[in-house]
Amino acid sequence: MLGFDFARFSGMFDVVIAGAGPAGGHLARLLAGRGRSVLLVDAIPDWRHNPFSSAGLPLEALDRWGLPHGLVKARWRGLDIVSTAERGHWEGDRDRGAVLDFGELRAFLGQEACAQGAELRLGTRLVGWDALPEGGCRVRLASCAGIKEVQARVLVDATGPARAAFGLRPGTDYLYGVGLEHLVEVDEATYRRFGDRLVFYLGRGWVPGGYGWVFPMGQGRLKVGAGLFTVGRGAGRPGLEPFVQRLLREEVRAEARVLDTHGGVLRYARGLGDTYASGPVIAIGDAVSTLNVLGGEGIRFAMEGVEIALPFVEAALGDPGRGFHGYERAMKKRFRHSWNQCEALAIRKYLEEDDSRFDRMVRLLKKQDLDLLMDVLFHYRFGRALRAAGAGYLLGKLWRKLRGG
Ligand SMILES: Cc1cc2nc3c(=O)[nH]c(=O)nc-3n(C[C@H](O)[C@H](O)[C@H](O)COP(=O)(O)OP(=O)(O)OC[C@H]3O[C@@H](n4cnc5c(N)ncnc54)[C@H](O)[C@@H]3O)c2cc1C
């Protein structure tokens, strides 16, 4: 699987997919399952390499995306939101979500694609492409063995924040996020305090310009992390370790053996201003900002975007001259409305507001039940949730204020 067997590996694929994250892996298994010849490549040397995502999901995502329950490391049924001066605690009577091992998720999707006939090369990165006059493109791939060229009728950019095929788009502003997470092992009593819930830490006291979290990972393990946002291209990587250490010291409050440290970046194009497709190349997943920037949640949306892209890829394979006409419109129809709201909220929440607003938000939400919170945090139904909960004047006012009205 590592690098290229140069002698054997040449020629033409229907589809080359760069990036074997949730988007690339899911598309590879769908296309291979339809009999398409697929080459899936990723820069990571092996599946265990830097499993950067906390991989917390609502439960319904498992069945919707055909993810086996064996991938689930822990289930959660409650949520806590801790701000500087407030502590909200919502208890559920049934499981609401899961935390996966991100490395195992990537491996599962890649292996499913291979079982359907896809070729997989890890340790291999997309370094360039040229459109061919007769249709399709020449794709340049680099591994430790050197540079290799293959041909593809369609090239898919699923490289997330790297956007390896198109690069960053001039004139587009990006919200840039960076996250750092420790996987730690704690004693049984400490694990029980966190074992059935996701805990989020908001406000400058915890992480200026971002938030912290503690997620359960089963078997006495917790994911303890911090992430923050900046507007711009994200030149330097801020030091997040002190924020994670503070969570360990003040919240976990126990001997914590660090088993792994990983981290990643997010790059979200404001106003969904990414390049979606050009010539024989189409971008999916975080490469076109399917990530919800408010919650930093992106796995299920990357996979949902794949299913929007699939008919366009099939159409382009059937008629190369057709390109991906209508794809950007279809994606924006699904994501633009909610994502614009979330983007505006994220900028206000993480970059502009002071801690007293977070405290007030937690104080107001404390009066609501877990269903409303799930609607806000995972279904992004702000208005409906507020109305349904009859939260009345105060929450309406808060919402208008958050939106800048
Ligand atoms: C710290 C952190 C915590 C998160 N927590 C959650 C969470 O709890 N729940 C959730 O749903 N989402 C979470 N997310 C977001 C989620 O992980 C992403 O939205 C999701 O992984 C996007 O999937 P993707 O396939 O589009 O891109 P990615 O998962 O980013 O995959 C892109 C792949 O492309 C590869 N690549 C990059 N450049 C090249 C190249 N030139 N050639 C070949 N391959 C290349 C990379 O190695 C990578 O494997 C988190 C993200 C971060 C950073």
The ligand as an SDF file (V2000), in Angstrom:
LIG
                    3D

 53 58  0  0  0  0  0  0  0  0999 V2000
   -9.1060   19.1620   15.7340 C   0  0  0  0  0  0  0  0  0  0  0  0
  -10.3140   18.7860   14.9200 C   0  0  0  0  0  0  0  0  0  0  0  0
  -11.3990   18.1880   15.5300 C   0  0  0  0  0  0  0  0  0  0  0  0
  -12.5380   17.8470   14.7900 C   0  0  0  0  0  0  0  0  0  0  0  0
  -13.5820   17.2350   15.4130 N   0  0  0  0  0  0  0  0  0  0  0  0
  -14.6590   16.8570   14.6990 C   0  0  0  0  0  0  0  0  0  0  0  0
  -15.7490   16.1590   15.3200 C   0  0  0  0  0  0  0  0  0  0  0  0
  -15.7410   15.9200   16.5260 O   0  0  0  0  0  0  0  0  0  0  0  0
  -16.7910   15.7630   14.5310 N   0  0  0  0  0  0  0  0  0  0  0  0
  -16.8240   16.0300   13.1940 C   0  0  0  0  0  0  0  0  0  0  0  0
  -17.7960   15.6380   12.5160 O   0  0  0  0  0  0  0  0  0  0  0  0
  -15.8380   16.6990   12.5830 N   0  0  0  0  0  0  0  0  0  0  0  0
  -14.7530   17.1060   13.2970 C   0  0  0  0  0  0  0  0  0  0  0  0
  -13.7360   17.7620   12.6740 N   0  0  0  0  0  0  0  0  0  0  0  0
  -13.8620   18.0710   11.2490 C   0  0  0  0  0  0  0  0  0  0  0  0
  -13.7420   16.8340   10.3690 C   0  0  0  0  0  0  0  0  0  0  0  0
  -12.6740   16.0340   10.7970 O   0  0  0  0  0  0  0  0  0  0  0  0
  -13.5480   17.2630    8.9160 C   0  0  0  0  0  0  0  0  0  0  0  0
  -14.5840   18.1310    8.5640 O   0  0  0  0  0  0  0  0  0  0  0  0
  -13.5500   16.0380    8.0010 C   0  0  0  0  0  0  0  0  0  0  0  0
  -12.4590   15.2010    8.3080 O   0  0  0  0  0  0  0  0  0  0  0  0
  -13.5020   16.4790    6.5380 C   0  0  0  0  0  0  0  0  0  0  0  0
  -13.3440   15.3650    5.7160 O   0  0  0  0  0  0  0  0  0  0  0  0
  -12.6310   15.5030    4.3090 P   0  0  0  0  0  0  0  0  0  0  0  0
  -12.5280   14.1110    3.7910 O   0  0  0  0  0  0  0  0  0  0  0  0
  -13.2860   16.5250    3.4770 O   0  0  0  0  0  0  0  0  0  0  0  0
  -11.1770   16.0860    4.6150 O   0  0  0  0  0  0  0  0  0  0  0  0
  -10.0180   15.4990    5.5520 P   0  0  0  0  0  0  0  0  0  0  0  0
  -10.5530   14.5750    6.5690 O   0  0  0  0  0  0  0  0  0  0  0  0
   -9.2360   16.6860    5.9810 O   0  0  0  0  0  0  0  0  0  0  0  0
   -9.1520   14.6200    4.5490 O   0  0  0  0  0  0  0  0  0  0  0  0
   -8.2900   15.2080    3.6110 C   0  0  0  0  0  0  0  0  0  0  0  0
   -7.1920   14.2080    3.3220 C   0  0  0  0  0  0  0  0  0  0  0  0
   -6.4020   14.7100    2.2450 O   0  0  0  0  0  0  0  0  0  0  0  0
   -5.0580   14.3510    2.4810 C   0  0  0  0  0  0  0  0  0  0  0  0
   -4.2150   15.2340    1.6830 N   0  0  0  0  0  0  0  0  0  0  0  0
   -3.9150   16.5390    1.9010 C   0  0  0  0  0  0  0  0  0  0  0  0
   -3.1440   17.0120    0.8910 N   0  0  0  0  0  0  0  0  0  0  0  0
   -2.9760   15.9780    0.0290 C   0  0  0  0  0  0  0  0  0  0  0  0
   -2.3300   15.8500   -1.2420 C   0  0  0  0  0  0  0  0  0  0  0  0
   -1.6700   16.8660   -1.8240 N   0  0  0  0  0  0  0  0  0  0  0  0
   -2.3810   14.6500   -1.8640 N   0  0  0  0  0  0  0  0  0  0  0  0
   -3.0280   13.5970   -1.2930 C   0  0  0  0  0  0  0  0  0  0  0  0
   -3.6760   13.6640   -0.1140 N   0  0  0  0  0  0  0  0  0  0  0  0
   -3.6560   14.8490    0.5280 C   0  0  0  0  0  0  0  0  0  0  0  0
   -4.8800   14.4970    3.9860 C   0  0  0  0  0  0  0  0  0  0  0  0
   -3.8070   13.7000    4.4400 O   0  0  0  0  0  0  0  0  0  0  0  0
   -6.2250   14.0060    4.4970 C   0  0  0  0  0  0  0  0  0  0  0  0
   -6.2170   12.6450    4.8530 O   0  0  0  0  0  0  0  0  0  0  0  0
  -12.5770   18.1220   13.4010 C   0  0  0  0  0  0  0  0  0  0  0  0
  -11.4880   18.7050   12.7690 C   0  0  0  0  0  0  0  0  0  0  0  0
  -10.3560   19.0470   13.5200 C   0  0  0  0  0  0  0  0  0  0  0  0
   -9.1840   19.6910   12.8200 C   0  0  0  0  0  0  0  0  0  0  0  0
  1  2  1  0
  2  3  1  0
  2 52  2  0
  3  4  2  0
  4  5  1  0
  4 50  1  0
  5  6  2  0
  6  7  1  0
  6 13  1  0
  7  8  2  0
  7  9  1  0
  9 10  1  0
 10 11  2  0
 10 12  1  0
 12 13  2  0
 13 14  1  0
 14 15  1  0
 14 50  1  0
 15 16  1  0
 16 17  1  0
 16 18  1  0
 18 19  1  0
 18 20  1  0
 20 21  1  0
 20 22  1  0
 22 23  1  0
 23 24  1  0
 24 25  2  0
 24 26  1  0
 24 27  1  0
 27 28  1  0
 28 29  2  0
 28 30  1  0
 28 31  1  0
 31 32  1  0
 32 33  1  0
 33 34  1  0
 33 48  1  0
 34 35  1  0
 35 36  1  0
 35 46  1  0
 36 37  1  0
 36 45  1  0
 37 38  2  0
 38 39  1  0
 39 40  1  0
 39 45  2  0
 40 41  1  0
 40 42  2  0
 42 43  1  0
 43 44  2  0
 44 45  1  0
 46 47  1  0
 46 48  1  0
 48 49  1  0
 50 51  2  0
 51 52  1  0
 52 53  1  0
M  END
$$$$
